[in-house]
Amino acid sequence: MIKTSVNIMRGCFGGCTFCSITEHEGRVIQSRSEESVLKEIEAIRDTAPGFTGVISDLGGPTANMYHLNCKDPKIHANCRRLSCVFPSICKNLETDHSPTTNLYRKARALPGVKRILIASGLRYDLAVRDPEYVRELVMHHVGGRLKIAPEHSEAGPLSKMMKPGMDTYYQFKDMFEQYSKEAKKEQYLIPYFIAGHPGCEDDDMMNLSLWLKRNKFRADQVQTFYPSPMSLATAMYYSERDPLHKISYKGKSIYTPKTYEQRRLQKAFLRYHDPDNWAYMRKALVKMGRKDLIGDGDKHLIPWEDTPKYTGRGGYKGNATSGHEGRGRNGKNSKGGYSVNRSSDAKKGRSNGGGRPEDDFQPAIGGQARSFKEGREQGTFVQGEARGAGRQGEGLGQSRGAGQGQARGKSTASGRGRSETRAQDSRGGEGRSGGRNEGRGNGRAGKPSSNSTGRSGGRGEGRGNSSSKPRGRR
C-alpha cells in the first residue's frame, strides 16, 4: 500500500485462473464500514508528512467490489461456482455500486482533501451494470489513466483465464469516453494483457497484436504468464490439461508455451512495434503462413526491413535508408552537436555509390559542429588551422563533431612556400579550412602534384566519411 492510499475491502470473487488472490483473501468480499474509511482518510490528512490533499487510491484487489456479495445467504452457502462473474454474472450477485459511489462522494467532500483517485484495477464487466458509478468514477476520480484488464482479445485464451469477452470492454470504453467528454478531460484507458498463458497459441497472440495495432495501442510494459502457487493456471501449465472441464486420459492436452523461444515470440507479439522483435517475428509469420502481414501498409503488422533505433538525444542508430548514428552533444536532432548518417539515401546520407555530399550532415547552430554548407548563413565560424591546399583534386574528408576543426593536405603548389586556403562546404566532407568568416589558416607547400588529399576534423561522438573535391587557391 502507498502511504496515502486506503484499503476499503478484501477478497475477490472474480476467479481469474492466473490469480491466487481468492486463495489468499477469500472469495467472499469483506468490506470496511464507511465511517472507518473516512476516519482513516482524515488521519492521513492530519498526520501524514507532506500530505498534498490527494488520496492516491480507495480500493483493494479490485476497485469496485465494495459491498458486493450474494443476495441470498443460503444460496451463497451452497454455491460451488468458481467465479461469480464467469461465464456470465450470476443473477444472485448484488451489482449495485451505490455504496461505493456514496463513499467516493463523501471522501472527496472532506475538508483538506482535494482529490480522491482510484488506482486499483477495475472490473469493468461489473461497472457497466451501474452507469451512475461509471459517471462518478470517470468525472471525478481518474488521474488521467484508468487501469482495466481485458488480458486478451481472443475467446480461446479468455475461456482459460475465466475472463469476459471483448463486447463488455467496448461497452465500458464507450461509457468512459462519453463521460470524459462531458467532464472536458483528456483521459485514457490502460488495458493489461498477458502473453504465454496456458491455452494461448501463437495465432491467438498474432490476432491480439493486430487488435492492438488497429486500436493504436503500443504496449510498453508487458507481462508473460508466470506460474504462481495455488492458481488454476499453474495446474494447466504443468499438467497441460484444462481443469475447468472434465479430465480423462483420452482428453486432449492444451498448448502451453514453456520454452524460451515460445514465450519470447508471444511477448514479441505484444510489442509488435519494437524493432528488436521484427526479425524474430518475420521468421515466425513466414512459418505460420502469414507472410501477408509483413509490409509497410496499415494492414501489415511489421515491415520487411528494420528501421533506425533511437539511441538518445540527437541520434539514431541503424543502417536503413535514413538512419543516423551518433549523438548530438548539445541538443536534439544534432543541433549544437551532430549525428553522422550512414545511409545510402541520396538526401540524407552517403555511401560509396553516392548521395549528395552536402546532405551528409545536418546544420549545427551556436558555433558548434562545423559540418554545413555556409557557416556565414548560420552566423558561425570554422575554427582551426589549415595547412596546405590543393587544386581541384580528389580528396577524402572526415568531419568529427563540435568545435576546432582543422584541415591538412598535400598542396599542389609548385615549389615551397606558405599558402592560404579557402575550401568549400565541409558538410559533404570537403571541409572548410580558411577564409575570413570560415576560419583562417596558413599552409605549408608540398611537392608539386595535381591531386590533393584533405582531411578536416574536430571532436565529437560519431564519424562520417565521404568522397569530395576540395578546391583551394595558393
C-alpha positions as a printed Julia matrix, in Angstrom:
474×3 Matrix{Float64}:
   0.0     0.0     0.0
   1.09    3.55   -0.74
   1.1     5.83    2.29
  -1.78    7.98    1.01
  -3.93    5.08   -0.22
  -6.74    3.43    1.73
  -7.77   -0.21    1.51
 -11.57   -0.42    1.65
 -12.11   -4.17    1.12
 -10.51   -7.61    0.87
 -11.23  -10.68   -1.23
 -12.27  -11.28   -4.83
 -14.99  -13.4    -6.44
 -13.64  -12.9    -9.98
 -11.93  -16.3   -10.07
  -9.32  -15.48  -12.71
  -7.31  -18.67  -13.19
  -3.9   -16.93  -13.24
  -4.55  -15.15   -9.93
  -4.36  -16.6    -6.43
  -5.95  -13.69   -4.52
  -9.04  -15.82   -3.95
  -6.88  -18.38   -2.13
  -5.1   -15.66   -0.13
  -8.01  -13.4     0.79
 -11.12  -15.48    0.15
 -13.97  -15.42   -2.33
 -16.33  -13.51   -0.05
 -15.84   -9.72   -0.02
 -15.0    -8.27    3.39
 -15.84   -4.54    3.29
 -14.88   -1.89    5.81
 -17.54    0.44    7.12
 -17.92    3.86    5.56
 -17.08    5.54    8.88
 -13.85    3.56    9.22
 -12.66    4.54    5.75
 -13.45    8.24    6.23
 -11.72    8.23    9.61
  -8.54    6.84    8.05
  -8.61    9.49    5.32
  -8.84   12.19    7.98
  -5.95   10.6     9.87
  -3.81   10.7     6.74
  -4.77   14.33    6.16
  -3.83   15.31    9.73
  -0.72   13.21   10.33
   0.92   12.21    7.04
   4.11   14.28    6.42
   3.91   16.26    3.22
   0.28   15.41    2.5
  -0.82   17.37   -0.57
  -4.55   16.77   -0.3
  -4.58   13.83   -2.73
  -5.61   10.31   -1.72
  -3.88    8.07   -4.25
  -6.34    5.18   -4.05
  -9.52    3.92   -2.47
  -9.58    0.27   -3.42
  -8.3    -3.21   -2.85
  -7.74   -6.31   -5.01
 -10.48   -4.84   -7.23
 -11.67   -1.25   -7.12
 -15.39   -1.88   -7.45
 -16.35   -4.9    -5.36
 -17.04   -2.88   -2.23
 -20.14   -4.35   -0.51
 -20.9    -6.64   -3.47
 -21.97  -10.11   -2.31
 -24.56  -12.77   -2.92
 -28.15  -11.65   -2.38
 -29.19  -14.84   -0.58
 -27.04  -16.28    2.26
 -28.49  -19.8     1.74
 -27.65  -19.83   -1.95
 -24.23  -18.47   -1.11
 -23.58  -21.25    1.39
 -24.35  -23.94   -1.2
 -22.81  -22.31   -4.27
 -19.94  -24.18   -5.94
 -19.21  -21.76   -8.77
 -15.55  -20.9    -9.24
 -16.49  -17.36  -10.26
 -19.49  -15.13   -9.68
 -18.87  -13.31  -12.98
 -17.78  -16.04  -15.41
 -19.03  -17.24  -17.87
 -21.68  -14.65  -17.03
 -22.57  -12.56  -13.99
 -24.59  -14.6   -11.54
 -28.19  -13.47  -11.17
 -27.83  -13.78   -7.41
 -24.9   -11.36   -7.23
 -25.53   -7.85   -5.96
 -24.24   -5.42   -8.6
 -25.49   -2.12   -7.15
 -22.47    0.17   -6.78
 -24.27    2.87   -4.79
 -22.3     2.15   -1.54
 -19.08    2.75   -3.48
 -20.44    5.85   -5.21
 -21.58    7.35   -1.88
 -18.22    6.61   -0.3
 -16.4     8.41   -3.14
 -18.6    11.48   -2.78
 -18.24   11.71    0.99
 -14.49   11.19    0.8
 -13.9    13.99   -1.71
 -16.12   16.31    0.33
 -13.86   16.11    3.4
 -12.12   19.39    4.29
  -8.48   19.41    3.24
  -8.95   16.65    0.66
  -8.54   17.91   -2.88
  -8.81   14.71   -4.89
  -9.65   11.05   -4.43
  -8.08    8.87   -7.11
  -8.85    5.25   -7.97
  -5.69    3.39   -8.87
  -6.8    -0.21   -8.23
  -7.82   -2.33  -11.21
 -11.45   -2.03  -12.25
 -13.76   -4.93  -13.01
 -15.47   -3.26  -15.98
 -18.0    -6.07  -16.61
 -19.48   -5.22  -13.21
 -19.15   -1.45  -13.65
 -21.29   -1.32  -16.8
 -24.2    -2.62  -14.73
 -24.24    0.73  -12.88
 -23.8     3.75  -15.21
 -24.06    6.18  -12.28
 -20.98    4.62  -10.73
 -19.07    4.86  -14.02
 -20.04    8.51  -14.38
 -18.88    9.34  -10.83
 -15.65    7.45  -11.34
 -14.74    8.94  -14.73
 -15.7    12.54  -13.97
 -14.04   12.85  -10.56
 -11.67   10.01   -9.7
  -9.46    9.21  -12.71
  -5.98   10.69  -12.65
  -5.65   10.74  -16.43
  -5.39    6.97  -16.87
  -7.61    4.15  -15.7
  -6.34    0.58  -15.47
  -8.52   -2.24  -16.73
  -7.58   -5.82  -17.57
  -9.1    -7.46  -20.64
  -6.0    -9.74  -20.59
  -6.66  -10.9   -24.18
  -8.81  -10.31  -27.23
  -9.42  -13.93  -28.31
 -12.12  -16.25  -26.98
  -9.83  -19.28  -26.6
  -7.35  -17.79  -24.11
 -10.1   -15.81  -22.35
 -12.0   -19.03  -21.63
  -8.87  -20.5   -19.98
  -8.43  -17.31  -17.94
 -12.12  -17.1   -16.97
 -12.32  -13.53  -18.24
 -15.23  -11.81  -20.04
 -15.24  -11.24  -23.79
 -14.38   -8.02  -25.58
 -18.01   -6.95  -26.03
 -18.1    -5.74  -22.44
 -14.81   -3.92  -22.95
 -16.24   -1.94  -25.86
 -19.35   -1.14  -23.85
 -17.28    0.25  -20.99
 -14.97    2.09  -23.38
 -17.93    3.96  -24.9
 -19.15    4.98  -21.45
 -15.68    6.08  -20.41
 -15.23    8.27  -23.48
 -18.71    9.75  -23.12
 -18.23   10.82  -19.51
 -14.68   12.03  -20.12
 -16.05   14.29  -22.84
 -18.76   15.57  -20.52
 -16.1    16.36  -17.91
 -13.96   18.02  -20.6
 -10.99   15.9   -19.6
  -8.43   14.09  -21.69
  -8.32   10.62  -20.11
  -7.2     7.22  -21.29
  -7.9     3.57  -20.64
  -4.83    1.45  -19.95
  -5.59   -2.2   -20.81
  -3.5    -5.02  -19.39
  -2.65   -8.12  -21.43
  -0.91  -11.41  -20.71
   1.34  -13.37  -23.08
   2.2   -17.04  -22.77
  -0.88  -18.12  -20.8
  -1.72  -21.85  -20.95
  -4.07  -22.43  -23.87
  -2.84  -19.33  -25.72
  -1.49  -20.3   -29.14
   0.67  -18.26  -31.48
  -2.31  -17.47  -33.71
  -4.12  -16.03  -30.69
  -1.2   -13.73  -29.92
  -0.93  -12.7   -33.55
  -4.62  -11.72  -33.54
  -4.13   -9.8   -30.3
  -1.2    -7.98  -31.89
  -3.39   -6.99  -34.84
  -6.06   -5.8   -32.41
  -3.52   -3.64  -30.61
  -2.38   -2.07  -33.88
  -5.94   -1.4   -35.05
  -6.69    0.34  -31.78
  -3.37    2.24  -31.82
  -2.0     0.69  -28.64
   1.73    0.33  -28.17
   2.32   -1.65  -25.02
   5.39   -0.58  -23.09
   5.37   -2.8   -20.01
   4.02   -6.26  -20.77
   3.78   -9.41  -18.72
   4.37  -13.03  -19.61
   2.46  -15.62  -17.62
   4.28  -16.81  -14.52
   3.03  -19.98  -12.78
   2.29  -18.69   -9.28
   1.39  -21.04   -6.4
  -2.23  -22.07   -5.83
  -3.65  -20.81   -9.12
  -5.6   -22.92  -11.6
  -3.47  -21.67  -14.49
  -0.4   -23.1   -12.77
  -2.1   -26.51  -12.77
  -2.73  -26.02  -16.51
   0.89  -25.04  -17.06
   2.36  -28.15  -15.5
  -0.28  -30.72  -16.47
  -1.12  -29.29  -19.92
  -4.74  -30.17  -19.16
  -7.78  -27.96  -18.64
  -9.11  -28.42  -15.07
 -12.12  -26.23  -15.89
 -13.59  -29.2   -17.74
 -13.76  -32.89  -17.02
 -10.36  -34.52  -17.43
  -9.89  -38.03  -18.8
  -6.93  -39.96  -20.09
  -8.35  -39.58  -23.59
  -8.65  -35.82  -23.24
  -6.63  -33.5   -25.41
  -3.75  -31.56  -23.98
  -3.73  -27.77  -24.26
  -0.91  -25.84  -25.86
   1.31  -24.33  -23.18
   4.21  -22.03  -24.13
   7.13  -23.15  -21.99
  10.37  -22.85  -23.96
  12.29  -19.62  -24.25
  11.54  -19.35  -27.97
   7.8   -19.89  -27.47
   7.49  -17.36  -24.69
   9.73  -14.84  -26.44
   7.56  -14.95  -29.57
   4.33  -14.42  -27.66
   5.81  -11.48  -25.79
   7.15  -10.09  -29.08
   3.61  -10.05  -30.49
   2.57   -7.78  -27.62
   5.42   -5.42  -28.53
   4.97   -5.58  -32.3
   6.26   -2.0   -32.62
   9.69   -2.75  -31.14
  12.33   -3.1   -33.93
  14.24   -5.57  -31.74
  11.42   -8.07  -32.26
  10.91   -7.69  -36.01
  13.5   -10.17  -37.27
  12.19  -12.84  -34.89
   8.57  -12.1   -35.8
   9.27  -12.23  -39.55
  10.54  -15.78  -39.3
   7.55  -16.78  -37.19
   4.99  -15.16  -39.51
   6.52  -16.84  -42.56
   6.44  -20.17  -40.74
   2.81  -19.57  -39.74
   1.88  -18.85  -43.35
   1.09  -15.2   -42.63
   3.62  -13.56  -44.88
   0.82  -11.2   -45.88
   1.24   -9.39  -42.53
   4.75   -8.22  -43.41
   4.97   -4.89  -45.19
   4.67   -1.14  -44.82
   0.91   -0.68  -45.15
  -1.73   -0.13  -42.48
  -2.9    -3.72  -42.85
   0.59   -5.06  -42.16
   1.92   -5.84  -38.7
   5.67   -5.37  -39.17
   7.88   -4.08  -42.04
  10.22   -6.14  -44.19
  13.23   -4.1   -43.13
  14.36   -2.75  -39.81
  14.27    1.0   -39.23
  16.7     3.05  -37.16
  16.67    2.58  -33.45
  16.65    5.68  -31.28
  19.72    5.77  -29.07
  19.37    9.07  -27.28
  19.42   12.8   -27.81
  20.22   13.77  -31.33
  20.95   10.36  -32.76
  19.53    7.24  -34.32
  21.4     4.05  -34.8
  20.91    1.81  -37.77
  21.78    1.16  -41.38
  18.49    1.87  -43.07
  17.98    4.45  -45.8
  17.51    7.28  -43.37
  19.44    6.01  -40.4
  21.69    8.09  -38.25
  24.43    7.02  -35.92
  25.74    9.26  -33.24
  24.58   11.54  -30.54
  24.18   15.29  -30.57
  26.3    16.67  -27.82
  24.5    19.95  -27.46
  20.86   19.31  -28.2
  18.29   17.27  -30.03
  18.47   16.31  -33.67
  22.12   17.22  -33.95
  21.52   20.91  -33.32
  24.57   22.02  -31.45
  26.08   18.6   -31.94
  25.96   16.18  -34.83
  24.9    12.78  -35.96
  26.59   11.01  -38.81
  24.39    9.41  -41.44
  25.43    6.06  -42.86
  22.55    5.85  -45.25
  22.59    5.1   -48.92
  19.8     7.59  -49.37
  20.9    10.49  -51.56
  19.09   13.07  -49.49
  20.1    12.03  -46.02
  23.31   10.1   -46.28
  26.07    8.71  -48.33
  27.69    5.51  -49.39
  30.37    4.53  -51.8
  27.83    4.83  -54.56
  26.77    8.38  -53.95
  24.44   10.7   -52.22
  24.94   14.42  -52.33
  27.91   15.29  -50.12
  26.32   18.46  -48.9
  23.47   16.45  -47.36
  25.61   14.2   -45.21
  25.37   16.3   -42.07
  22.71   18.42  -40.51
  23.46   22.12  -39.93
  24.65   22.92  -36.46
  23.89   26.05  -34.53
  25.67   28.11  -31.92
  29.15   27.74  -33.37
  29.46   24.08  -32.53
  29.71   21.21  -35.04
  31.13   22.61  -38.25
  29.56   20.44  -40.92
  27.32   22.55  -43.11
  27.28   24.45  -46.36
  27.77   28.06  -45.46
  28.81   28.94  -41.96
  28.21   32.56  -42.7
  24.48   31.92  -43.22
  24.26   30.37  -39.78
  26.41   33.02  -38.12
  29.13   30.52  -37.3
  32.82   30.18  -37.93
  35.18   27.34  -38.56
  37.96   27.43  -36.06
  41.36   25.92  -36.56
  44.43   25.84  -38.7
  44.54   24.92  -42.35
  47.73   23.52  -43.68
  48.01   23.09  -47.38
  45.58   23.45  -50.2
  45.01   21.77  -53.48
  43.65   22.48  -56.91
  40.54   20.53  -57.69
  41.94   17.19  -56.69
  40.08   14.22  -55.36
  40.1    14.23  -51.56
  38.81   12.26  -48.62
  37.08   14.36  -45.97
  36.39   13.39  -42.39
  34.23   15.5   -40.12
  34.18   14.89  -36.38
  31.77   17.0   -34.4
  31.87   20.12  -32.36
  34.47   22.86  -32.39
  38.05   23.31  -33.53
  38.19   21.83  -37.0
  41.43   21.59  -38.91
  42.43   20.51  -42.38
  45.62   19.08  -43.69
  46.59   18.27  -47.22
  49.31   17.85  -49.75
  49.45   21.02  -51.74
  49.59   21.05  -55.49
  51.51   24.28  -55.43
  54.85   24.07  -57.17
  57.83   24.94  -55.1
  57.75   25.57  -51.42
  56.1    28.38  -49.57
  53.1    29.31  -47.43
  49.59   29.32  -48.74
  46.14   30.32  -47.55
  43.18   28.15  -48.45
  39.51   28.62  -48.7
  37.71   25.3   -49.05
  34.09   24.62  -49.77
  31.28   23.1   -47.79
  32.56   20.69  -45.13
  29.11   19.18  -44.94
  29.95   16.67  -47.61
  33.43   16.08  -46.36
  35.09   18.83  -48.42
  35.91   20.72  -45.23
  36.13   24.45  -44.73
  39.58   25.44  -43.62
  40.13   29.06  -44.33
  38.61   32.3   -45.42
  37.68   35.32  -43.41
  34.47   34.17  -41.8
  35.14   30.47  -42.06
  38.48   30.49  -40.33
  41.96   31.27  -41.43
  44.97   29.09  -41.85
  48.42   29.07  -43.24
  49.58   26.05  -45.11
  52.89   24.53  -45.88
  53.51   23.82  -49.51
  54.14   20.3   -50.52
  55.51   18.56  -53.53
  54.09   19.58  -56.88
  51.1    17.46  -57.73
  47.77   17.65  -59.48
  45.9    15.87  -56.74
  45.42   16.6   -53.08
  44.15   14.75  -50.1
  42.36   16.86  -47.49
  41.22   15.96  -44.03
  39.11   18.03  -41.71
  38.42   17.02  -38.16
  37.34   18.03  -34.71
  35.88   16.49  -31.62
  32.58   14.67  -31.42
  30.81   11.39  -30.97
  30.42    9.62  -34.26
  32.29    9.7   -37.51
  31.42   10.26  -41.16
  33.4     9.74  -44.35
  32.65   10.9   -47.87
  34.38   11.43  -51.15
  34.68   15.06  -52.12
  36.57   17.55  -54.25
  38.18   20.27  -52.17
  39.16   23.35  -54.11
  41.62   25.95  -52.96
  43.96   28.65  -54.04
  47.51   29.44  -53.27
